[in-house]
Amino acid sequence: MGDKHSHWKLQEPAVYRILDANLDRSREGLRIIEEWCRFGLNSAQLASECKQMRQELASWHSSEIRASRDTPGDPGTELTHPQEEQRSGIQQLLQANLCRVEEGLRVLEEYSKLYNSDMSSAFKQMRYRVYTLESNLLAYRRHQQLMRSPLYFVTSPSEQLFTIVEAALQGGLTLLQYRDKTADDSVQLSHAHKLRQLCHHYGALFIMNDRVDLALAVDADGVHLGQQDIPIALARQILGPQRLIGRSTTNPDEMQRSIQEGADYIGVGPVYETPTKAGKAAAGLDYVRYAAKNSTIPWFAIGGIDMNNLNDVLKSGAERVAVVRAIIEAEQPTLVTQYFISQLSRLQTLRSIEANLSHSHV
């Protein structure tokens, strides 16, 4: 017993320093995430979850552990990594700090086994809470971006696919769906991978049409399902809670069912007859009017919408539209994208002003 005790005495300062450094690291990482939840996402719930974990970490950060600190003598303070010096965007910054917290908690969980088993199990629980936080953060960010995307570009096969998509992204596109019913799986996989990278480079969401397996394989932001595709609940089970699931609808029944089944957004159409849905009768502007009054989730009018008929669709109550040929066949995809976005954004501003005015008169 004496031997064991003296052995611990020799190890004790090192273990305390490891606990001290990782308590600091985890708290700092959580603070960085908390600030974004609070000011970037305006989410009180996510911010308070971070704060709670920081306070729990602080409660384990005893004076005994703090007393072991030796910053001048710590060889790690000089170490850096080129990627630590720069971040390409908020997403990468959050990812880096979530990793930092998860790694810090893992170290705390292991080393506190030598010090206090209650502490070890507390950190194990917290690590799982951080994984959930990571999931919720991603889901929240994707939902926010979906809400803020008035234009949805759905691709169709084209020799110039990547050039056109990049041109649209340069025009401000923030939501893209890759749709190709005819290409082989290997081609779809490689195209989807490249398109996802393009979208993420421009800060846009990338959605995969139909294929839940390919959406997972390329780490897409979500999947879009037709009425004949797998049920939303099954897609959710496979993809997890943090990805978006959209569903095409052509009438009020399909809309209500998709909302009940947990779709994050729906397509409403086809508004006009379109070669993309050959042989399918147009749902018309009546269905757009119905969606404007009854949909409780974001919806996109889709089907044959172009610059000539956009105004009629907007007058019927649409605030978001999805287009295929209007961009894929455009001479200048960047300009067309900018035109659609400016019309839609102007309308959203006008409608929110009207809503505020009518609200203030009530």
Residue pairs with C-beta under 8 A, 6 or more apart in sequence:
8 114
11 114
13 68
15 111
15 114
15 115
16 64
16 65
16 67
16 68
16 115
17 68
17 69
17 70
17 74
18 107
18 111
19 65
19 108
19 111
19 112
19 115
20 61
20 65
20 66
20 68
20 69
21 74
21 76
22 104
22 105
22 107
22 108
22 111
23 57
23 60
23 61
23 65
23 104
23 108
25 100
25 101
25 103
25 104
26 57
26 100
26 101
26 104
26 105
26 108
27 54
27 57
27 58
27 61
28 100
29 97
29 98
29 100
29 101
29 104
30 50
30 53
30 54
30 57
30 101
31 50
31 54
32 93
32 97
33 50
33 94
33 97
33 98
33 101
33 133
33 137
34 47
34 50
34 51
34 54
36 90
36 93
36 94
37 43
37 46
37 47
37 49
37 50
37 137
38 44
38 47
40 90
41 137
41 140
41 141
41 144
43 140
46 133
46 136
46 137
46 140
49 129
49 133
50 133
53 126
53 129
53 130
56 122
56 126
57 126
60 119
60 122
71 77
83 96
84 96
87 93
87 96
89 203
91 141
91 200
91 203
94 137
98 130
98 133
98 134
98 137
101 130
102 127
102 130
102 131
102 134
105 123
105 126
105 127
105 130
106 127
108 119
108 120
108 123
109 120
109 123
109 124
109 127
110 120
112 119
112 120
112 123
113 120
135 240
135 241
135 242
136 241
136 242
138 242
139 241
139 242
139 243
142 205
142 221
142 222
142 242
142 243
142 244
143 244
143 264
145 174
145 175
145 205
146 175
146 205
146 244
146 264
146 265
146 298
147 298
148 174
149 174
149 175
149 205
149 320
150 319
150 320
150 321
150 340
150 341
150 344
150 345
150 348
151 173
151 174
151 175
151 320
151 321
151 322
151 323
151 337
151 340
151 341
151 344
152 175
152 176
152 177
152 300
152 302
152 320
152 321
152 322
152 323
153 165
153 168
153 173
153 175
153 176
153 177
153 322
153 323
153 324
153 327
153 337
154 176
154 177
154 179
154 209
154 276
154 302
154 322
154 323
154 324
155 161
155 164
155 165
155 176
155 177
155 178
155 179
155 180
155 195
155 324
155 328
156 179
156 180
156 276
156 324
156 325
156 328
157 180
157 182
157 183
158 164
158 328
161 191
161 195
162 194
162 195
162 198
164 327
164 328
164 330
164 333
165 176
165 195
165 198
165 199
166 198
166 202
167 332
167 333
167 334
167 337
168 176
168 327
168 333
168 334
168 336
168 337
169 176
169 198
169 199
169 202
169 204
170 202
170 334
171 333
171 334
171 335
171 336
171 337
171 338
171 341
172 337
172 338
172 341
173 202
173 204
173 337
173 341
174 203
174 204
174 205
175 204
175 205
175 207
176 195
176 199
176 204
176 205
176 206
176 207
177 207
177 208
177 209
177 224
177 246
177 322
178 188
178 191
178 192
178 195
178 206
178 207
178 208
178 209
179 209
179 210
179 224
179 324
180 187
180 188
180 191
180 209
183 191
185 214
188 211
188 214
189 214
189 217
189 218
192 206
192 208
192 214
192 215
192 217
192 218
192 220
193 218
195 206
196 206
196 218
196 219
196 220
199 205
199 206
199 221
200 206
205 221
205 222
205 244
206 218
206 220
206 221
207 215
207 220
207 221
207 222
207 223
207 224
207 244
207 246
208 214
208 215
208 218
208 220
208 222
208 223
208 224
209 223
209 224
210 223
210 224
210 225
210 226
210 229
211 223
212 223
212 230
212 235
212 238
212 239
214 220
215 222
215 223
215 239
215 243
216 238
216 239
220 243
221 243
221 244
222 239
222 243
222 244
222 245
222 246
222 264
223 235
223 239
223 243
223 244
223 245
223 246
224 245
224 246
224 247
224 248
224 267
225 232
225 235
225 245
225 246
225 247
225 248
226 247
226 248
227 247
227 248
227 249
227 250
227 254
229 235
231 261
232 245
232 247
232 258
232 261
232 262
232 263
233 261
233 262
235 245
236 245
236 262
239 245
244 264
244 265
245 262
245 263
245 264
246 263
246 264
246 265
246 266
246 267
247 254
247 258
247 261
247 263
247 266
247 267
248 266
248 267
248 269
248 302
249 255
249 258
249 266
249 267
249 268
250 269
250 270
250 280
250 283
250 287
251 283
251 287
252 287
252 290
252 294
255 266
255 268
255 290
255 291
255 294
255 295
255 299
256 294
258 266
259 266
259 295
259 296
259 297
263 297
264 297
264 298
265 297
265 298
265 299
265 300
266 291
266 295
266 297
266 298
266 299
266 300
267 299
267 300
267 302
267 322
268 283
268 287
268 288
268 291
268 295
268 299
268 300
268 301
268 302
268 318
269 282
269 283
269 287
269 288
269 301
269 302
269 303
269 322
270 276
270 277
270 280
270 282
270 283
270 302
270 303
270 304
271 282
271 283
271 284
271 285
271 287
271 288
271 301
271 302
271 303
271 304
271 305
271 313
272 282
272 303
272 304
272 305
272 309
273 280
273 281
273 282
273 303
273 304
274 280
274 282
274 303
274 304
274 324
274 325
275 325
276 303
276 324
276 325
277 303
282 303
282 304
283 303
285 312
285 313
285 316
288 301
288 313
288 316
288 317
288 318
289 316
289 317
291 299
291 301
291 317
291 318
292 316
292 317
292 318
293 317
298 320
299 320
300 318
300 320
300 321
300 322
301 313
301 316
301 318
301 320
301 321
301 322
302 321
302 322
302 323
304 325
305 313
305 321
305 322
305 323
305 326
306 323
306 325
306 326
307 326
307 336
307 339
307 340
310 321
310 340
310 343
311 343
313 321
314 343
314 344
314 347
319 344
319 347
319 348
319 351
320 344
321 340
321 344
323 340
326 336
326 340
327 333
327 336
327 337
330 336
